[in-house]
Amino acid sequence: MTSTPLLALQALGTILLAVVNLVLWYNERRRYYLTWTAAWMLYSVRLACISVFLELRSTPWLFAHQLATGATALLLLVAALQFDQGAVSRRQGLGLAAVAVLWLAGSLVGVGNFALGGLTAAIALSAVTMLTGWVFWRHRRRSPSVSSAVLAATFVLWGLHHLDYPLLRPLGSGLVYGVFADMTLIAVTAAATLFLVLGERREALARRTAQLEQLTRLLLRTQEEERGRIARELHDEAGQILSAAKIALDLEGQAESAGLVERALHQIRQLSHRLRPSELDDLGLLPALRNLVEDFSRRARIRAHLRLPEQLAACPGQVEVAVYRVVQEALTNVARHAGAREVEVSLHPENGRLRLTIRDDGAGASAPPTPHLGLLGIRERISALAGTLEIVTDDRSGFRLDAVIPLSGGGDAA
């Protein structure tokens, strides 16, 4: 079998691998993708040079093959260092430059003495390749993954494979074995590299998600604290000032002005109550829910049914606030969007959890509800407490919200 088809197939695989890394670099601008692209393109150049040499037996092509081989090995090592530590240090750069000079010297020796040049090139190539494997093994120790271990083992095997050039493949002999071994190692390297990169991205996404969840809990707690502060200021300061003004106007006989102040005072009390209901702090969750649902039914003119247990064991404060806010937001959503005539709110403890269900007989929809700020806020509150949320809406059964919240409070959200 001639060398050209085998080497052409191997070159095609490395070019495709280079293209994949180039696309990844274009999308993410990670430096090691660009280095891997250059390495695999040079590998295909290396294959082209050895193909021409085997056909023409022209020494310059062998020299070009040696240079491309060394450059490929060094670039693979550089890419591994960039991936592992972000960049190549100055000391590492000087070491790589020294290896490149030695490689060039060995390639020049190989032009005149193929046996000596091939031996020195094989040893140097093996050393650089196994060093690349060591870099991935070091990365595995800091960030354990199967892909890192596979890459480390693959580059070590590849380094050992380079040592058989002077013995099994001098001047192009043993071609089928060499190409098969190289293609297998390239395929394993490509797959393990992609899995490693995807794994790193998945871990980064998980870290980012955890940070966002922590930020959400902090924002919810801060929001609740700020609501409480504003409610207290409205009730204690603005409310008292308006009450004093109303008394003064009543004493002066200005009934119309006193009536306007009374209306303003009533609105401030309502606003204060919506920001932070006093019943929630003074009487607990069940009375606060009764008052909320009764007030909703009166204002929205929608029949509301509330099903609560006679008693409820003490709940963490963040759980009580979350349940109250979910009911408040869900009822607001019913009043604004559902076109419902009836709504039912039920809350029941079960196995260390609270199950909250809210359903209405509104028009519903044939598709899942469109996310908006209210529903997103409900979802975030439930998620922050390690609970589960299911929202169903259709033309026949209207809207139904089913939330399950651990009584342990599973988070630090307010």
Helices and strands as residue ranges (DSSP letters): H 3-28, H 31-56, H 59-85, H 90-112, H 114-142, H 146-162, H 165-168, G 170-172, H 175-233, I 234-238, H 239-251, H 255-275, H 278-282, H 285-300, E 303-307, H 317-333, I 334-338, E 342-350, E 353-360, H 373-384, E 388-394, E 398-406
